């Protein structure tokens, strides 16, 4: 649902402000990323049209903000990328081959499968909690699950649930965790699957 409102506060250095609906309701937060025309900066008292969504903490915020007199862009629905699925399938094939050639014990495949399912469920729960404004799962918990071996499930969750897929700081730590996990797995395979 589209709402009309006025810009009542704007900090151009920080790139955010607030919009007060014209008819009724409380003011909502607006970030510069929500502006469809990012070349133009909002001015106090300027009328805008927007939809209301929620941020990562479940708080209301303006989305798809257009200035009065500008044409609204309609975003096409994003389709899930195929590369995460292919990445997980290739990884599964590689560790299955390592088990078949006795480089890794069977329990390694089982650990990855169980941790991946648990991590996917954790992402799903965290997204549900974000949408309903409830207490969230800590990012450090999600990262630790990925580090232990749940990263294939996390990768699929990021792609198909569209959760934690845009936050660059989170993704940097995530890919570092994946790298550390793969290095540890390679070391285990190098020792013929023996932990000690």
Contact map, one row per residue, 1 for C-alpha under 8 A:
1110000000000000000000000000000000000000000000000011000000000000000000000000000000000000000000000000000000000000000000000000000000000000000000000000000000000000000000000000000000000000000000000000
1111000000000000000000000000000000000000000000001111000000000000000000000000000000000000000000000000000000000000000000000000000000000000000000000000000000000000000000000000000000000000000000000000
1111100000000000000010000000000000000000000000001111000000000000000000000000000000000000000000000000000000000000000000000000000000000000000000000000000000000000000000000000000000000000000000000000
0111110000000000000011100000000000000000000000111100000000000000000000000000000000000000000000000000000000000000000000000000000000000000000000000000000000000000000000000000000000000000000000000000
0011111000000000001111100000000000000000000000111100000000000000000000000000000000000000000000000000000000000000000000000000000000000000000000000000000000000000000000000000000000000000000000000000
0001111100000000001111000000000000000000000111110000000000000000000000000000000000000000000000000000000000000000000000000000000000000000000000000000000000000000000000000000000000000000000000000000
0000111111000000111100000000000000000000011111110000000000000000000000000000000000000000000000000000000000000000000000000000000000000000000000000000000000000000000000000000000000000000000000000000
0000011111000000111100000000000000000000000110000000000000000000000000000000000000000000000000000000000000000000000000000000000000000000000000000000000000000000000000000000000000000000000000000000
0000001111100000111000000000000000000000000100000000000000000000000000000000000000000000000000000000000000000000000000000000000000000000000000000000000000000000000000000000000000000000000000000000
0000001111110011110000000000000000000000011100000000000000000000000000000000000000000000000000000000000000000000000000000000000000000000000000000000000000000000000000000000000000000000000000000000
0000000011111111100000000000000000000000000000000000000000000000000000000000000000000000000000000000000000000000000000000000000000000000000000000000000000000000000000000000000000000000000000000000
0000000001111111000000000000000000000000100000000000000000000000000000000000000000000000000000000000000000000000000000000000000000000000000000000000000000000000000000000000000000000000000000000000
0000000000111110000000000000000000000000000000000000000000000000000000000000000000000000000000000000000000000000000000000000000000000000000000000000000000000000000000000000000000000000000000000000
0000000000111111000000000000000000000000000000000000000000000000000000000000000000000000000000000000000000000000000000000000000000000000000000000000000000000000000000000000000000000000000000000000
0000000001111111100000000000001100000000000000000000000000000000000000000000000000000000000000000000000000000000000000000000000000000000000000000000000000000000000000000000000000000000000000000000
0000000001110111110000000000111100000000000000000000000000000000000000000000000000000000000000000000000000000000000000000000000000000000000000000000000000000000000000000000000000000000000000000000
0000001111100011111000000000111000000000000000000000000000000000000000000000000000000000000000000000000000000000000000000000000000000000000000000000000000000000000000000000000000000000000000000000
0000001111000001111100000011110000000000000000000000000000000000000000000000000000000000000000000000000000000000000000000000000000000000000000000000000000000000000000000000000000000000000000000000
0000111110000000111110000011110000000000000000000000000000000100000000000000000000000000000000000000000000000000000000000000000000000000000000000000000000000000000000000000000000000000000000000000
0000111100000000011111001111000000000000000000000000000000000000000000000000000000000000000000000000000000000000000000000000000000000000000000000000000000000000000000000000000000000000000000000000
0011110000000000001111111110000000000000000000000000000000000000000000000000000000000000000000000000000000000000000000000000000000000000000000000000000000000000000000000000000000000000000000000000
0001110000000000000111110000000000000000000000000000000000000000000000000000000000000000000000000000000000000000000000000000000000000000000000000000000000000000000000000000000000000000000000000000
0001100000000000000011111000000000000000000000000000000000000000000000000000000000000000000000000000000000000000000000000000000000000000000000000000000000000000000000000000000000000000000000000000
0000000000000000000011111100000000000000000000000000000000000000000000000000000000000000000000000000000000000000000000000000000000000000000000000000000000000000000000000000000000000000000000000000
0000000000000000000110111110000000000000000000000000000000000000000000000000000000000000000000000000000000000000000000000000000000000000000000000000000000000000000000000000000000000000000000000000
0000000000000000000110011111000000000000000000000000000000000000000000000000000000000000000000000000000000000000000000000000000000000000000000000000000000000000000000000000000000000000000000000000
0000000000000000011110001111100000000000000000000000000000000000000000000000000000000000000000000000000000000000000000000000000000000000000000000000000000000000000000000000000000000000000000000000
0000000000000000011100000111110000000000000000000000000000011100000000000000000000000000000000000000000000000000000000000000000000000000000000000000000000000000000000000000000000000000000000000000
0000000000000001111000000011111000000000000000000000000000011100000000000000000000000000000000000000000000000000000000000000000000000000000000000000000000000000000000000000000000000000000000000000
0000000000000001111000000001111101000000000000000000000000001110000000000000000000000000000000000000000000000000000000000000000000000000000000000000000000000000000000000000000000000000000000000000
0000000000000011100000000000111111100000000000000000000000000100000000000000000000000000000000000000000000000000000000000000000000000000000000000000000000000000000000000000000000000000000000000000
0000000000000011000000000000011111100100000000000000000000000000000000000000000000000000000000000000000000000000000000000000000000000000000000000000000000000000000000000000000000000000000000000000
0000000000000000000000000000001111110100000000000000000000000000000000000000000000000000000000000000000000000000000000000000000000000000000000000000000000000000000000000000000000000000000000000000
0000000000000000000000000000011111110000000000000000000000000111100000000000000000000000000000000000000000000000000000000000000000000000000000000000000000000000000000000000000000000000000000000000
0000000000000000000000000000001111111100000000000000000000000011110000000000000000000000000000000000000000000000000000000000000000000000000000000000000000000000000000000000000000000000000000000000
0000000000000000000000000000000011111100000000000000000000000001110000011000000000000000000000000000000000000000000000000000000000000000000000000000000000000000000000000000000000000000000000000000
0000000000000000000000000000000000111111000000000000000000000000011000000000000000000000000000000000000000000000000000000000000000000000000000000000000000000000000000000000000000000000000000000000
0000000000000000000000000000000110111111100000000000000000000000000000000000000000000000000000000000000000000000000000000000000000000000000000000000000000000000000000000000000000000000000000000000
0000000000000000000000000000000000001111100000000000000000000000000000000000000000000000000000000000000000000000000000000000000000000000000000000000000000000000000000000000000000000000000000000000
0000000000000000000000000000000000001111110000000000000000000000000000000000000000000000000000000000000000000000000000000000000000000000000000000000000000000000000000000000000000000000000000000000
0000000000010000000000000000000000000111111000000000000000000000000000000000000000000000000000000000000000000000000000000000000000000000000000000000000000000000000000000000000000000000000000000000
0000001001000000000000000000000000000001111101000000000000000000000000000000000000000000000000000000000000000000000000000000000000000000000000000000000000000000000000000000000000000000000000000000
0000001001000000000000000000000000000000111111000000000000000000000000000000000000000000000000000000000000000000000000000000000000000000000000000000000000000000000000000000000000000000000000000000
0000011111000000000000000000000000000000011111000000000000000000000000000000000000000000000000000000000000000000000000000000000000000000000000000000000000000000000000000000000000000000000000000000
0000011100000000000000000000000000000000001111100000000000000000000000000000000000000000000000000000000000000000000000000000000000000000000000000000000000000000000000000000000000000000000000000000
0000011000000000000000000000000000000000011111110000000000000000001100000000000000000000000000000000000000000000000000000000000000000000000000000000000000000000000000000000000000000000000000000000
0001111000000000000000000000000000000000000011111000000000000000001100000000000000000000000000000000000000000000000000000000000000000000000000000000000000000000000000000000000000000000000000000000
0001111000000000000000000000000000000000000001111100000000000000111100000000000000000000000000000000000000000000000000000000000000000000000000000000000000000000000000000000000000000000000000000000
0111100000000000000000000000000000000000000000111110000000000000111100000000000000000000000000000000000000000000000000000000000000000000000000000000000000000000000000000000000000000000000000000000
0111100000000000000000000000000000000000000000011111000000000111110000000000000000000000000000000000000000000000000000000000000000000000000000000000000000000000000000000000000000000000000000000000
1110000000000000000000000000000000000000000000001111100000000111100000000000000000000000000000000000000000000000000000000000000000000000000000000000000000000000000000000000000000000000000000000000
1110000000000000000000000000000000000000000000000111110000011110000000000000000000000000000000000000000000000000000000000000000000000000000000000000000000000000000000000000000000000000000000000000
0000000000000000000000000000000000000000000000000011111000011110000000000000000000000000000000000000000000000000000000000000000000000000000000000000000000000000000000000000000000000000000000000000
0000000000000000000000000000000000000000000000000001111111111000000000000000000000000000000000000000000000000000000000000000000000100000000000000000000000000000000000000000000000000000000000000000
0000000000000000000000000000000000000000000000000000111111111000000000000000000000000000000000000000000000000000000000000000000001000000000000000000000000000000000000000000000000000000000000000000
0000000000000000000000000000000000000000000000000000011111100000000000000000000000000000000000000000000000000000000000000000000001100000000000000000000000000000000000000000000000000000000000000000
0000000000000000000000000000000000000000000000000000011111100000000000000000000000000000000000000000000000000000000000000000000001001001000000000000000000000000000000000000000000000000000000000000
0000000000000000000000000000000000000000000000000000011111110000000000000000000000000000000000000000000000000000000000000000000001111100000000000000000000000000000000000000000000000000000000000000
0000000000000000000000000000000000000000000000000000011111111000000000000000000000000000000000000000000000000000000000000000000000001000000000000000000000000000000000000000000000000000000000000000
0000000000000000000000000001100000000000000000000001111001111100000000000000000000000000000000000000000000000000000000000000000000000000000000000000000000000000000000000000000000000000000000000000
0000000000000000000000000001110000000000000000000001111000111110000000000000000000000000000000000000000000000000000000000000000000000000000000000000000000000000000000000000000000000000000000000000
0000000000000000001000000001111001000000000000000111100000011111100000000000000000000000000000000000000000000000000000000000000000000000000000000000000000000000000000000000000000000000000000000000
0000000000000000000000000000010001100000000000000111100000001111100000000000000000000000000000000000000000000000000000000000000000000000000000000000000000000000000000000000000000000000000000000000
0000000000000000000000000000000001110000000000000110000000000111110000000000000000000000000000000000000000000000000000000000000000000000000000000000000000000000000000000000000000000000000000000000
0000000000000000000000000000000001110000000000011110000000000111111000000000000000000000000000000000000000000000000000000000000000000000000000000000000000000000000000000000000000000000000000000000
0000000000000000000000000000000000111000000000011100000000000001111101110000000000000000000000000000000000000000000000000000000000000000000000000000000000000000000000000000000000000000000000000000
0000000000000000000000000000000000001000000001111000000000000000111111000000000000000000000000000000000000000000000000000000000000000000000000000000000000000000000000000000000000000000000000000000
0000000000000000000000000000000000000000000001111000000000000000011111000000000000000000000000000000000000000000000000000000000000000000000000000000000000000000000000000000000000000000000000000000
0000000000000000000000000000000000000000000000000000000000000000001111100000000000000000000000000000000000000000000000000000000000000000000000000000000000000000000000000000000000000000000000000000
0000000000000000000000000000000000000000000000000000000000000000011111110000000000000000000000000000000000000000000000000000000000000000000000000000000000000000000000000000000000000000000000000000
0000000000000000000000000000000000000000000000000000000000000000010011111000000000000000000000000000000000000000000000000000000000000000000000000000000000000000000000000000000000000000000000000000
0000000000000000000000000000000000010000000000000000000000000000010001111100000000000000000000000000000000000000000000000000000000000000000000000000000000000000000000000000000000000000000000000000
0000000000000000000000000000000000010000000000000000000000000000000000111110000000000000000000000000000000000000000000000000000000000000000000000000000000000000000000000000000000000000000000000000
0000000000000000000000000000000000000000000000000000000000000000000000011111000000000000000000000000000000000000000000000000000000000000000000000000000000000000000000000000000000000000000000000000
0000000000000000000000000000000000000000000000000000000000000000000000001111100000000000000000000000000000000000000000000000000000000000000000000000000000000000000000000000000000000000000000000000
0000000000000000000000000000000000000000000000000000000000000000000000000111110000000000000000000000000000000000000000000000000000000000000000000000000000000000000000000000000000000000000000000000
0000000000000000000000000000000000000000000000000000000000000000000000000011111000000000000000000000000000000000000000000000000000000000000000000000000000000000000000000000000000000000000000000000
0000000000000000000000000000000000000000000000000000000000000000000000000001111100000000000000000000000000000000000000000000000000000000000000000000000000000000000000000000000000000000000000000000
0000000000000000000000000000000000000000000000000000000000000000000000000000111110000000000000000000000000000000000000000000000000000000000000000000000000000000000000000000000000000000000000000000
0000000000000000000000000000000000000000000000000000000000000000000000000000011111000000000000000000000000000000000000000000000000000000000000000000000000000011000000000000000000000000000000000000
0000000000000000000000000000000000000000000000000000000000000000000000000000001111110000000000000000000000000000000000000000000000000000000000000000000000000010000000000000000000000000000000000000
0000000000000000000000000000000000000000000000000000000000000000000000000000000111111100000000000000000000000000000000000000000000000000000000000000000000000000000000000000000000000000000000000000
0000000000000000000000000000000000000000000000000000000000000000000000000000000011111110000000000000000000000000000000000000000000000000000000000000000000000000000000000000000000000000000000000000
0000000000000000000000000000000000000000000000000000000000000000000000000000000011111111000000000000000000000000000000000000000000000000000000000000000000110010000000000000000000000000000000000000
0000000000000000000000000000000000000000000000000000000000000000000000000000000001111111100000000000000000000000000000000000000000000000000000000000000000010000000000000000000000000000000000000000
0000000000000000000000000000000000000000000000000000000000000000000000000000000001111111110000000000000000000000000000000000000000000000000000000000000000000000000000000000000000000000000000000000
0000000000000000000000000000000000000000000000000000000000000000000000000000000000111111111000000000000000000000000000000000000000000000000000000000000000000000000000000000000000000000000000000000
0000000000000000000000000000000000000000000000000000000000000000000000000000000000011111111100000000000000000000000000000000000000000000000000000000000100000000000000000000000000000000000000000000
0000000000000000000000000000000000000000000000000000000000000000000000000000000000001111111110000000000000000000000000000000000000000000000000000000000000000000000000000000000000000000000000000000
0000000000000000000000000000000000000000000000000000000000000000000000000000000000000111111111000000000000000000000000000000000000000000000000000000000000000000000000000000000000000000000000000000
0000000000000000000000000000000000000000000000000000000000000000000000000000000000000011111111100000000000000000000000000000000000000000000000000000000000000000000000000000000000000000000000000000
0000000000000000000000000000000000000000000000000000000000000000000000000000000000000001111111110000000000001000000000000000000000000000000000000000000000000000000000000000000000000000000000000000
0000000000000000000000000000000000000000000000000000000000000000000000000000000000000000111111111000000000000000000000000000000000000000000000000000000000000000000000000000000000000000000000000000
0000000000000000000000000000000000000000000000000000000000000000000000000000000000000000011111111100000000000000000000000000000000000000000000000000000000000000000000000000000000000000000000000000
0000000000000000000000000000000000000000000000000000000000000000000000000000000000000000001111111110000100001000000000000000000000000000000000000000000000000000000000000000000000000000000000000000
0000000000000000000000000000000000000000000000000000000000000000000000000000000000000000000111111111000000001000000000000000000000000000000000000000000000000000000000000000000000000000000000000000
0000000000000000000000000000000000000000000000000000000000000000000000000000000000000000000011111111100000000000000000000000000000000000000000000000000000000000000000000000000000000000000000000000
0000000000000000000000000000000000000000000000000000000000000000000000000000000000000000000001111111111100000000000000000000000000000000000000000000000000000000000000000000000000000000000010000000
0000000000000000000000000000000000000000000000000000000000000000000000000000000000000000000000111111111111001000000000000000000000000000000000000000000000000000000000000000000000000000000000000000
0000000000000000000000000000000000000000000000000000000000000000000000000000000000000000000000011111111000000000000000000000000000000000000000000000000000000000000000000000000000000000000000000000
0000000000000000000000000000000000000000000000000000000000000000000000000000000000000000000000001111111100000000000000000000000000000000000000000000000000000000000000000000000000000000000000000000
0000000000000000000000000000000000000000000000000000000000000000000000000000000000000000000000000111111110000000000000000000000000000000000000000000000000000000000000000000000000000000000000011000
0000000000000000000000000000000000000000000000000000000000000000000000000000000000000000000000000111111110000000000000000000000000000000000000000000000000000000000000000000000000000000000011111000
0000000000000000000000000000000000000000000000000000000000000000000000000000000000000000000000100110111111010000000000000000000000000000000000000000000000000000000000000000000000000000000110011000
0000000000000000000000000000000000000000000000000000000000000000000000000000000000000000000000000010011111111000000000000000000000000000000000000000000000000000000000000000000000000000000000001000
0000000000000000000000000000000000000000000000000000000000000000000000000000000000000000000000000010000111111100000000000000000000000000000000000000000000000000000000000000000000000000000000000000
0000000000000000000000000000000000000000000000000000000000000000000000000000000000000000000000000000000011111110000000000000000000000000000000000000000000000000000000000000000000000000000000000000
0000000000000000000000000000000000000000000000000000000000000000000000000000000000000000000000000000000111111111000000000000000000000000000000000000000000000000000000000000000000000000000000000000
0000000000000000000000000000000000000000000000000000000000000000000000000000000000000000000100110010000011111111100000000000000000000000000000000000000000000000000000000000000000000000000000000000
0000000000000000000000000000000000000000000000000000000000000000000000000000000000000000000000000000000001111111110000000000000000000000000000000000000000000000000000000000000000000000000000000000
0000000000000000000000000000000000000000000000000000000000000000000000000000000000000000000000000000000000111111111000000000000000000000000000000000100000000000000000000000000000000000000000000000
0000000000000000000000000000000000000000000000000000000000000000000000000000000000000000000000000000000000011111111100000000000000000000000000000000110100000000000000000000000000000000000000000000
0000000000000000000000000000000000000000000000000000000000000000000000000000000000000000000000000000000000001111111110000000000000000000000000000000010000000000000000000000000000000000000000000000
0000000000000000000000000000000000000000000000000000000000000000000000000000000000000000000000000000000000000111111111000000000000000000000000000000010000000000000000000000000000000000000000000000
0000000000000000000000000000000000000000000000000000000000000000000000000000000000000000000000000000000000000011111111100000000000000000000000001001110010000000000000000000000000000000000000000000
0000000000000000000000000000000000000000000000000000000000000000000000000000000000000000000000000000000000000001111111110000000000000000000000000100111111000000000000000000000000000000000000000000
0000000000000000000000000000000000000000000000000000000000000000000000000000000000000000000000000000000000000000111111111000000000000000000000000000010010000000000000000000000000000000000000000000
0000000000000000000000000000000000000000000000000000000000000000000000000000000000000000000000000000000000000000011111111100000000000000000000000000010010000000000000000000000000000000000000000000
0000000000000000000000000000000000000000000000000000000000000000000000000000000000000000000000000000000000000000001111111110000000000000000001001100011011000000000000000000000000000000000000000000
0000000000000000000000000000000000000000000000000000000000000000000000000000000000000000000000000000000000000000000111111111000000000000000000000000000011011000000000000000000000000000000000000000
0000000000000000000000000000000000000000000000000000000000000000000000000000000000000000000000000000000000000000000011111111100000000000000000000000000000000000000000000000000000000000000000000000
0000000000000000000000000000000000000000000000000000000000000000000000000000000000000000000000000000000000000000000001111111110000000000100001000000000000000000000000000000000000000000000000000000
0000000000000000000000000000000000000000000000000000000000000000000000000000000000000000000000000000000000000000000000111111111000000000000001000000000001001100001000000000000000000000000000000000
0000000000000000000000000000000000000000000000000000000000000000000000000000000000000000000000000000000000000000000000011111111100000000000000000000000000001000100000000000000000000000000000000000
0000000000000000000000000000000000000000000000000000000000000000000000000000000000000000000000000000000000000000000000001111111110000000000000000000000000000000000000000000000000000000000000000000
0000000000000000000000000000000000000000000000000000000000000000000000000000000000000000000000000000000000000000000000000111111111000001100000000000000000000000000000000000000000000000000000000000
0000000000000000000000000000000000000000000000000000000000000000000000000000000000000000000000000000000000000000000000000011111111100000000000000000000000000000001000000000000000000000000000000000
0000000000000000000000000000000000000000000000000000000000000000000000000000000000000000000000000000000000000000000000000001111111110000000000000000000000000000000000000000000000000000000000000000
0000000000000000000000000000000000000000000000000000000000000000000000000000000000000000000000000000000000000000000000000000111111111111000000000000000000000000000000000000000000000000000000000000
0000000000000000000000000000000000000000000000000000001111000000000000000000000000000000000000000000000000000000000000000000011111111111000000000000000000000000000000000000000000000000000000000000
0000000000000000000000000000000000000000000000000000010101000000000000000000000000000000000000000000000000000000000000000000001111111100000000000000000000000000000000000000000000000000000000000000
0000000000000000000000000000000000000000000000000000000001000000000000000000000000000000000000000000000000000000000000000000000111111100000000000000000000000000000000000000000000000000000000000000
0000000000000000000000000000000000000000000000000000000011100000000000000000000000000000000000000000000000000000000000000000000011111110000000000000000000000000000000000000000000000000000000000000
0000000000000000000000000000000000000000000000000000000001000000000000000000000000000000000000000000000000000000000000000000000011111111000000000000000000000000000000000000000000000000000000000000
0000000000000000000000000000000000000000000000000000000000000000000000000000000000000000000000000000000000000000000000000000000011001111100000000000000000000000000000000000000000000000000000000000
0000000000000000000000000000000000000000000000000000000010000000000000000000000000000000000000000000000000000000000000000000010011000111110000000000000000000000000000000000000000000000000000000000
0000000000000000000000000000000000000000000000000000000000000000000000000000000000000000000000000000000000000000000000000100010000000011111011000000000000000000000000000000000000000000000000000000
0000000000000000000000000000000000000000000000000000000000000000000000000000000000000000000000000000000000000000000000000000000000000001111111000000000000000000000000000000000000000000000000000000
0000000000000000000000000000000000000000000000000000000000000000000000000000000000000000000000000000000000000000000000000000000000000000111111100000000000000000000000000100000000000000000000000000
0000000000000000000000000000000000000000000000000000000000000000000000000000000000000000000000000000000000000000000000000000000000000000011111110000000000000000000000000000000000000000000000000000
0000000000000000000000000000000000000000000000000000000000000000000000000000000000000000000000000000000000000000000000000000000000000000111111111000000000000000000000000000000000000000000000000000
0000000000000000000000000000000000000000000000000000000000000000000000000000000000000000000000000000000000000000000000100110000000000000111111111100000000000000000000000000000000000000000000000000
0000000000000000000000000000000000000000000000000000000000000000000000000000000000000000000000000000000000000000000000000000000000000000001111111110000000000000000000000000110010000000000000000000
0000000000000000000000000000000000000000000000000000000000000000000000000000000000000000000000000000000000000000000000000000000000000000000111111111000000000000000000000000000010000000000000000000
0000000000000000000000000000000000000000000000000000000000000000000000000000000000000000000000000000000000000000001000100000000000000000000011111111111000000000000000000000000000000000000000000000
0000000000000000000000000000000000000000000000000000000000000000000000000000000000000000000000000000000000000000000100100000000000000000000001111111111101000000000000000000010011000000000000000000
0000000000000000000000000000000000000000000000000000000000000000000000000000000000000000000000000000000000000000000000000000000000000000000000111111111000000000000000000000010011011000000000000000
0000000000000000000000000000000000000000000000000000000000000000000000000000000000000000000000000000000000000000001000000000000000000000000000011111111000000000000000000000000000001000000000000000
0000000000000000000000000000000000000000000000000000000000000000000000000000000000000000000000000000000000000011001100000000000000000000000000001111111100000000000000000000000000001000000000000000
0000000000000000000000000000000000000000000000000000000000000000000000000000000000000000000000000000000000000001111111100000000000000000000000001111111111000000000000000000000000000000000000000000
0000000000000000000000000000000000000000000000000000000000000000000000000000000000000000000000000000000000000000000100100000000000000000000000001111111111100000000000000000000001000000000000000000
0000000000000000000000000000000000000000000000000000000000000000000000000000000000000001000000000000000000000001000100000000000000000000000000000100111111110000000000000000000000000000000000000000
0000000000000000000000000000000000000000000000000000000000000000000000000000000000000000000000000000000000000000001111110000000000000000000000000000011111111000000000000000000000000000000000000000
0000000000000000000000000000000000000000000000000000000000000000000000000000000000000000000000000000000000000000000100110010000000000000000000000100011111111100000000000000000000000000000000000000
0000000000000000000000000000000000000000000000000000000000000000000000000000000000010000000000000000000000000000000000000000000000000000000000000000001111111110000000000000000000000000000000000000
0000000000000000000000000000000000000000000000000000000000000000000000000000000000011000000000000000000000000000000000010000000000000000000000000000000111111111100000000000000000000000000000000000
0000000000000000000000000000000000000000000000000000000000000000000000000000000000000000000000000000000000000000000000010011000000000000000000000000000011111111111000000000000000000000000000000000
0000000000000000000000000000000000000000000000000000000000000000000000000000000000000000000000000000000000000000000000000010000000000000000000000000000001111111111110000000000000000000000000000000
0000000000000000000000000000000000000000000000000000000000000000000000000000000110010000000000000000000000000000000000000000000000000000000000000000000000111111111010000000000000000000000000000000
0000000000000000000000000000000000000000000000000000000000000000000000000000000100000000000000000000000000000000000000000000000000000000000000000000000000011111110000000000000000000000000000000000
0000000000000000000000000000000000000000000000000000000000000000000000000000000000000000000000000000000000000000000000000001000000000000000000000000000000011111111000000000000000000000000000000000
0000000000000000000000000000000000000000000000000000000000000000000000000000000000000000000000000000000000000000000000000000000000000000000000000000000000001111111110000000000000000000000000000000
0000000000000000000000000000000000000000000000000000000000000000000000000000000000000000000000000000000000000000000000000010001000000000000000000000000000001110111111000000000000000000000000000000
0000000000000000000000000000000000000000000000000000000000000000000000000000000000000000000000000000000000000000000000000000000000000000000000000000000000000100011111100110000000000000000000000000
0000000000000000000000000000000000000000000000000000000000000000000000000000000000000000000000000000000000000000000000000000000000000000000000000000000000000110011111100010000000000000000000000000
0000000000000000000000000000000000000000000000000000000000000000000000000000000000000000000000000000000000000000000000000000000000000000000000000000000000000000001111110010000000000000000000000000
0000000000000000000000000000000000000000000000000000000000000000000000000000000000000000000000000000000000000000000000000000000000000000000000000000000000000000000111111110000000000000000000000000
0000000000000000000000000000000000000000000000000000000000000000000000000000000000000000000000000000000000000000000000000000000000000000000000000000000000000000000001111111000000000000000000000000
0000000000000000000000000000000000000000000000000000000000000000000000000000000000000000000000000000000000000000000000000000000000000000000000000000000000000000000000111111100000000000000000000000
0000000000000000000000000000000000000000000000000000000000000000000000000000000000000000000000000000000000000000000000000000000000000000001000000000000000000000000100111111110000000000000000000000
0000000000000000000000000000000000000000000000000000000000000000000000000000000000000000000000000000000000000000000000000000000000000000000000000000000000000000000111111111111000000000000000000000
0000000000000000000000000000000000000000000000000000000000000000000000000000000000000000000000000000000000000000000000000000000000000000000000000000000000000000000000011111111100000000000000000000
0000000000000000000000000000000000000000000000000000000000000000000000000000000000000000000000000000000000000000000000000000000000000000000000100000000000000000000000001111111110000000000000000000
0000000000000000000000000000000000000000000000000000000000000000000000000000000000000000000000000000000000000000000000000000000000000000000000100110000000000000000000000111111111000000000000000000
0000000000000000000000000000000000000000000000000000000000000000000000000000000000000000000000000000000000000000000000000000000000000000000000000000000000000000000000000011111111100000000000000000
0000000000000000000000000000000000000000000000000000000000000000000000000000000000000000000000000000000000000000000000000000000000000000000000000000000000000000000000000001111111110000000000000000
0000000000000000000000000000000000000000000000000000000000000000000000000000000000000000000000000000000000000000000000000000000000000000000000110110000000000000000000000000111111111000000000000000
0000000000000000000000000000000000000000000000000000000000000000000000000000000000000000000000000000000000000000000000000000000000000000000000000110001000000000000000000000011111111100000000000000
0000000000000000000000000000000000000000000000000000000000000000000000000000000000000000000000000000000000000000000000000000000000000000000000000000000000000000000000000000001111111110000000000000
0000000000000000000000000000000000000000000000000000000000000000000000000000000000000000000000000000000000000000000000000000000000000000000000000010000000000000000000000000000111111111000000000000
0000000000000000000000000000000000000000000000000000000000000000000000000000000000000000000000000000000000000000000000000000000000000000000000000011100000000000000000000000000011111111100000000000
0000000000000000000000000000000000000000000000000000000000000000000000000000000000000000000000000000000000000000000000000000000000000000000000000000000000000000000000000000000001111111110000000000
0000000000000000000000000000000000000000000000000000000000000000000000000000000000000000000000000000000000000000000000000000000000000000000000000000000000000000000000000000000000111111111000000000
0000000000000000000000000000000000000000000000000000000000000000000000000000000000000000000000000000000000000000000000000000000000000000000000000000000000000000000000000000000000011111111100000000
0000000000000000000000000000000000000000000000000000000000000000000000000000000000000000000000000000000000000000000000000000000000000000000000000000000000000000000000000000000000001111111110000000
0000000000000000000000000000000000000000000000000000000000000000000000000000000000000000000000000000000000000000000000000000000000000000000000000000000000000000000000000000000000000111111111000000
0000000000000000000000000000000000000000000000000000000000000000000000000000000000000000000000000000000000000000000000000000000000000000000000000000000000000000000000000000000000000011111111100000
0000000000000000000000000000000000000000000000000000000000000000000000000000000000000000000000000000000100000000000000000000000000000000000000000000000000000000000000000000000000000001111111111110
0000000000000000000000000000000000000000000000000000000000000000000000000000000000000000000000000100001100000000000000000000000000000000000000000000000000000000000000000000000000000000111111111100
0000000000000000000000000000000000000000000000000000000000000000000000000000000000000000000000000000001000000000000000000000000000000000000000000000000000000000000000000000000000000000011111111000
0000000000000000000000000000000000000000000000000000000000000000000000000000000000000000000000000000001000000000000000000000000000000000000000000000000000000000000000000000000000000000001111111110
0000000000000000000000000000000000000000000000000000000000000000000000000000000000000000000000000000011100000000000000000000000000000000000000000000000000000000000000000000000000000000000111111100
0000000000000000000000000000000000000000000000000000000000000000000000000000000000000000000000000000011110000000000000000000000000000000000000000000000000000000000000000000000000000000000111111110
0000000000000000000000000000000000000000000000000000000000000000000000000000000000000000000000000000000000000000000000000000000000000000000000000000000000000000000000000000000000000000000110111111
0000000000000000000000000000000000000000000000000000000000000000000000000000000000000000000000000000000000000000000000000000000000000000000000000000000000000000000000000000000000000000000100101111
0000000000000000000000000000000000000000000000000000000000000000000000000000000000000000000000000000000000000000000000000000000000000000000000000000000000000000000000000000000000000000000000000111
